[in-house]
Amino acid sequence: MQSRNPADPTDLVVDVAAPGAFATVDAVERARTAQRQWAGGGAAARAAALTGIADAVAGAADELAALAVREVGKPISEARAEVARTVAIWRYYAQAPYAPVGAVHESADGLGTLLTRRRPHGVAGLITPWNFPFAIPTWKAAPALAAGNTVVLKPAPDATACALRLAELAAPHLPERALTVLPGGPTEGNALTSAADVVSFTGSTAVGGAVVRTATGRGVPVQAEMGGLNAAIVLPDADFGRAAAHIAAAVAGFAGQKCTATSRVIAVGGAYEPLREALVEALAKTAVGDPADPATACGPLITEAARDRAVEAVAGLRVAASGAAPDSSGWFAAPVLVEGVAPDHRVLHDEVFGPVAALLRADDLAQATQIANSVPYGLVTSVHTAGLDAVLGSLDELDTGMIRINAPSTGVDFHLPFGGAKASSHGSREQGAAALEFYTSSRTYTLGPALAT
């Protein structure tokens, strides 16, 4: 498995052998043996381990941020923020082993006691993407480990070095085989999905669908976070400069390579012209270039094919606003806002996963909501307005898992549930307390008296 620097494709970051299906299954079996020790060690041991990992990641923060810049082309400002969030997630879940895992209930007949208790599944199989190479593996692995599971992680090939380094930092704080990273591709992913006791996936809709089918066919819990085609709705009373800044950041930040990126901008009524003018200015000021430069907001796309898809997606469309891509051998594409797009054009229905968005018109909020809901995905919608009165009654009509008012569509709070509707998500939510529920199953115990009374 090779991973190259997308800003300089001649720079080979890592080249490792993929282990294959049999080695993947063997890793799961070894993790299953280690799980008994890990779960049986008690809350204090698990809390201390996760705290130790958080400290290790914090101590290596500069190194990890530089590695994310080099391996996945993440702008350094975003890379530093991701590493800081990664530390915070490990610290958050380090407290989870002390949380209640059940409840005591009175029996219907008054005899004995009823208990409910949540227990770990066993081995968590995690399949993660390249765009958040530290945060996503962490927000899956940390709750899984906190709940008493062991973890086998298969990262995206393009983020292999980041995942291996994260595992190296975690290893001194965990029993052997409690966290195993397996570089690989579809072969290893299929084997992991076919062997693990609980499966969590983040990636494309097509692959996610296959993961769900395999896991559900086996009867094991599975969650899949997949695509997004997110809308930003802008009302006529919005602060257009502020809204445009939020939207430009959500379109162009990290070259639009986020499932929460804004792909459609819906201007309501008289908002169209002033919003268009503000977006022209905001995108023109967006710095595109070397991700190691602190001024850069939009770096390269992850591969040459990804760059070509982004460029081809807007070919022949009328450009309303654009940034400027550098003259470089790296895989860069200018952020683009298009307008006058035909309703059946693929840019309005297929996720591009690049710095591309379409500007659309709506007569009123009801029509804007209808447009926002008209795609197969339902991850996040941002709404920009000076007051909540006009939108409060309409928020529940938006068919997305997350709604952000006067904020970019990008950005998540790791202590709250994360997930979408329709083709964006399958299964229970990630992050926060919801993750701890996913990585455990509930058992009911009936404790009856030994002697008749």
C-alpha positions, -999 to +999 in steps of 0.1 A: +000+000+000+015+033-011+007+067+002+020+099-016+020+135-007-008+151-028+010+185-028+041+168-042+033+134-057+070+125-061+072+123-022+064+087-012+052+089+024+049+052+031+051+019+012+039-012+032+026-046+023-011-053+027-015-083+050-043-101+031-076-116+042-062-145+063-039-122+083-068-099+089-090-127+103-060-138+124-057-103+138-093-103+148-089-136+166-058-124+185-078-092+194-106-114+207-082-131+230-068-098+242-103-085+248-109-107+278-079-091+296-088-056+285-124-058+296-116-076+328-090-051+339-115-027+354-126+009+348-095+025+364-071+007+341-091+016+309-094+052+321-057+055+328-048+039+294-070+064+274-056+093+294-021+081+286-029+079+249-043+115+251-010+127+267+011+109+241-009+124+212-006+158+228+031+154+232+035+146+195+011+173+183+035+191+160+048+159+145+012+146+138+000+179+123+030+179+100+023+143+090-013+151+082-001+180+060+023+157+042+002+125+038-033+139+031-026+175+022-046+190+051-038+227+056-016+231+086-042+252+105-068+225+101-042+198+109-033+214+142-070+217+151-076+181+142-048+169+164-061+191+193-096+176+188-081+141+188-065+147+222-098+161+235-117+130+223-093+106+241-097+126+273-135+127+269-138+089+266-112+084+294-139+093+318-164+069+302-153+037+320-166+052+353-201+060+338-230+037+349-235+007+327-269-004+338-298+001+362-317-018+390-354-024+386-381-038+408-396-071+397-433-073+388-440-099+415-420-082+442-396-112+444-359-108+436-343-080+416-340-071+379-308-056+365-298-042+331-262-040+322-243-030+290-214-052+280-188-049+252-194-068+220-158-081+217-137-069+187-146-037+170-137-036+133-131+000+122-128+011+086-118+048+083-112+074+056-082+095+049-097+130+053-096+131+091-067+106+096-065+111+134-099+123+146-121+097+129-100+066+140-100+082+175-138+089+177-144+052+168-115+036+187-117+056+219-154+047+228-149+011+217-119+008+240-135+027+268-165+002+267-141-028+270-138-038+233-105-043+215-100-027+181-088-037+147-085-006+125-082-006+087-074+029+076-077+042+040-045+035+021-040+073+016-038+077+054-017+047+063+012+065+079-011+086+101-029+055+114+003+036+120+018+065+140-013+069+161-011+032+170+026+035+179+017+063+203-011+043+218+008+010+221+027+016+254-006+023+272-026-008+260-023-045+263-008-062+232-034-066+204-059-042+221-054-019+191-042-033+159-038-013+127-039-032+094-030-013+063-049-025+033-077-021+007-109-039-002-096-073+006-087-065+041-119-044+046-141-072+035-123-097+058-126-074+087-163-068+081-168-106+079-149-113+112-154-085+137-181-085+164-192-049+157-184-028+127-181+010+122-174+025+087-169+059+073-164+064+036-182+063+003-218+054-001-211+024-024-186+008-001-206+016+029-236-002+014-215-033+009-202-031+045-237-028+059-250-058+038-221-080+050-224-071+086-262-072+088-261-106+071-240-118+099-262-103+125-236-080+140-241-043+149-230-019+121-229+018+116-219+035+084-213+072+078-213+079+041-218+108+017-233+143+019-246+168-006-252+195+020-271+228+015-266+262+029-299+282+030-295+320+032-325+341+040-329+378+029-323+391+064-289+374+068-256+392+073-244+384+038-207+390+045-207+367+074-228+340+056-205+342+026-174+337+048-190+306+065-201+292+031-167+298+014-149+281+042-173+251+040-169+249+002-132+254-001-117+243+033-095+213+028-105+214-009-141+205+000-130+170+011-154+166+040-187+148+041-200+180+058-188+204+031-213+227+015-223+216-021-254+237-027-261+273-017-298+282-017-305+319-018-341+328-007-359+356-024-339+389-025-309+372-010-295+360-044-277+391-057-261+404-025-251+368-015-236+362-049-216+394-046-204+385-012-194+349-023-175+363-053-154+383-028-150+355-003-139+329-027-115+352-045-098+358-011-096+320-004-059+310-003-052+280-024-018+264-023+009+247-001-009+231+028+022+237+050+016+275+046-005+288+076-023+311+052-036+282+030-073+273+033-076+251+002-048+226-004-046+198-029-071+170-035-060+136-023-053+121-057-050+130-094-082+112-101-100+132-074-087+165-088-098+155-123-133+146-110-137+180-094-126+199-126-148+178-148-178+182-126-181+219-134-169+218-170-193+238-193-211+254-163-214+291-157-189+301-130-202+327-106-171+328-084-138+312-082-105+311-064-071+305-082-052+272-083-014+274-081+008+263-110+021+232-094+027+195-100+004+188-070-032+178-073-048+213-069-082+226-081-095+261-077-127+264-055-156+271-078-192+284-073-214+277-104-249+291-112-277+285-137-273+247-132-300+225-148-320+206-122-309+173-136-272+181-137-251+156-117-234+184-097-268+188-079-273+151-072-239+134-069-212+141-043-182+156-060-160+157-028-141+187-040-142+225-037-173+228-058-208+243-050-238+254-070-257+287-063-295+282-065-326+304-062-357+298-040-388+320-038-393+313-001-382+292+028-406+264+019-391+260-016-356+262-002-364+234+022-378+214-007-347+219-027-325+210+002-344+178+007-344+168-029-312+148-029-305+112-018-283+124+011-293+140+044-262+148+066-262+185+075-279+218+065-268+252+075-293+281+077-282+318+078-306+344+091-307+374+114-335+360+135-349+326+144-386+334+141-388+327+104-371+294+106-381+278+139-412+263+125-393+249+095-363+233+110-380+200+116-389+199+079-352+197+069-344+160+063-309+160+077-293+147+108-277+180+118-288+216+114-265+245+120-278+280+123-255+309+114-225+285+112-207+266+084-220+232+075-186+219+085-175+214+120-189+189+146-190+187+184-174+154+195-196+152+226-228+152+207-243+126+183-231+128+147-249+113+118-274+119+090-305+106+073-313+087+040-281+076+021-258+096+044-259+072+074-269+037+085-273+026+121-269+045+153-251+078+158-214+082+163-196+103+190-207+114+225-226+090+247-243+075+216-210+058+207-208+041+240-242+026+234-232+014+200-201-004+212-221-023+239-251-045+241-278-044+268-284-075+289-312-081+314-306-102+345-333-116+367-320-124+403-346-145+421-345-157+457-329-191+463-354-201+489-392-200+488-407-174+510 
